[in-house]
């Protein structure tokens, strides 16, 4: 049924909802709703992995003011995973991505295990490096 909803109807519905509520839209970068979500957002979190292809895709997707005037926070997920680019090697790529902030989320080996068991990392591992990195991101949401 969702496939039959026109983009105009989706836009009207989301605009009405955003007038009364804070919306959090989790949109895959390949989704046809990506452009709409970016246009409606008052804050954008763009998540990528510490890999050249991901940085290139983020730069291409966010170029030319794709997020309008909304601040964009680049979230480098699993920033210390094995085989990831080192921080100094990421700098040239990061400069090409229009963002107001960049946050680093560490690799947390227990996330897949906990997720598969229906557990929340913030409750099961409240003192992990990943949860400590998550707190400032949640602060961004509270400030907006």
C-alpha positions in Angstrom: 0.0 0.0 0.0 2.9 2.4 0.8 4.1 2.1 -2.8 0.7 3.6 -4.0 1.2 6.8 -1.9 2.2 9.7 -4.1 5.2 11.9 -3.1 2.9 14.9 -2.9 0.6 13.1 -0.4 3.6 11.9 1.6 5.0 15.5 1.7 1.6 16.9 2.8 1.3 14.3 5.6 4.9 14.7 6.8 4.5 18.6 6.8 1.4 18.4 8.9 2.9 15.9 11.3 6.1 18.0 11.6 4.0 21.1 12.5 2.8 19.3 15.7 5.5 16.8 16.4 9.3 16.3 16.3 9.8 13.7 13.6 12.7 11.4 13.2 12.9 9.9 9.7 15.3 7.1 9.2 15.7 7.0 5.4 18.1 4.7 3.5 20.4 6.7 1.3 18.9 4.9 -1.8 15.3 5.5 -0.8 13.2 7.6 -3.1 12.1 9.4 0.0 15.6 10.7 0.7 15.2 14.0 -1.1 11.9 14.7 0.5 13.2 13.8 4.0 16.2 16.1 3.5 14.0 19.0 2.3 11.7 18.7 5.3 14.4 18.2 7.9 15.4 20.8 10.5 18.5 18.7 11.3 20.1 15.9 9.3 22.3 13.1 10.6 24.1 11.5 7.7 25.6 8.1 8.7 28.5 6.5 6.8 31.2 4.0 7.4 34.9 5.0 7.5 35.5 3.9 3.9 36.3 6.0 0.9 33.2 4.9 -1.1 30.9 6.0 1.8 32.6 9.4 2.0 32.3 9.8 -1.8 28.6 8.9 -1.6 28.0 11.3 1.2 29.8 14.2 -0.6 27.8 13.5 -3.8 24.4 13.2 -1.9 24.9 16.3 0.2 26.5 18.7 -2.3 24.7 21.8 -3.5 22.8 22.3 -0.3 20.7 19.1 -0.5 19.7 19.7 3.2 18.7 23.3 2.6 19.5 25.4 5.7 19.2 22.5 8.1 22.5 21.7 10.0 24.0 18.4 9.0 25.9 16.2 11.4 28.1 13.6 9.7 28.2 10.4 11.8 31.1 8.1 11.1 29.8 4.8 12.3 32.2 2.0 13.4 35.0 4.5 13.1 37.6 2.2 14.6 36.5 -1.1 13.0 39.2 -3.3 11.5 40.3 -2.1 8.1 38.8 1.4 8.5 40.5 4.5 7.2 42.7 6.1 9.9 41.5 9.5 11.1 44.2 11.4 9.3 43.4 9.6 6.1 39.7 10.6 6.4 40.5 14.4 6.5 40.6 15.0 2.8 37.3 13.2 2.3 35.6 14.9 5.3 36.5 18.4 3.9 34.4 17.6 0.8 31.2 16.8 2.8 29.1 19.8 3.8 28.4 19.3 7.5 28.2 21.5 10.6 29.7 18.8 12.8 31.3 15.4 12.6 30.8 12.7 15.2 32.6 9.4 15.6 30.8 6.3 16.7 33.2 3.5 17.6 32.8 -0.1 16.6 30.9 -2.0 19.2 31.2 -5.8 18.7 28.2 -6.5 20.9 25.7 -4.4 18.9 24.7 -7.2 16.4 24.5 -9.8 19.2 22.3 -7.6 21.4 20.1 -6.4 18.5 19.5 -10.0 17.4 18.4 -10.8 21.0 16.0 -7.8 21.1 18.2 -5.9 23.6 19.1 -2.2 23.7 22.8 -1.4 23.9 22.1 1.7 26.0 20.5 -0.5 28.7 22.7 -3.5 28.5 26.1 -1.7 28.1 25.5 1.8 29.5 29.2 2.5 30.1 30.5 1.3 26.7 32.4 3.6 24.4 29.5 3.4 21.9 27.0 4.7 24.4 29.4 7.5 25.5 29.7 8.6 21.9 25.9 8.4 21.4 25.1 10.9 24.2 26.4 14.0 22.3 24.3 13.0 19.3 21.2 12.8 21.5 22.2 16.2 22.8 22.0 17.6 19.3 18.4 16.4 19.1 17.5 18.0 22.4 19.0 21.3 21.3 17.2 21.5 18.0 
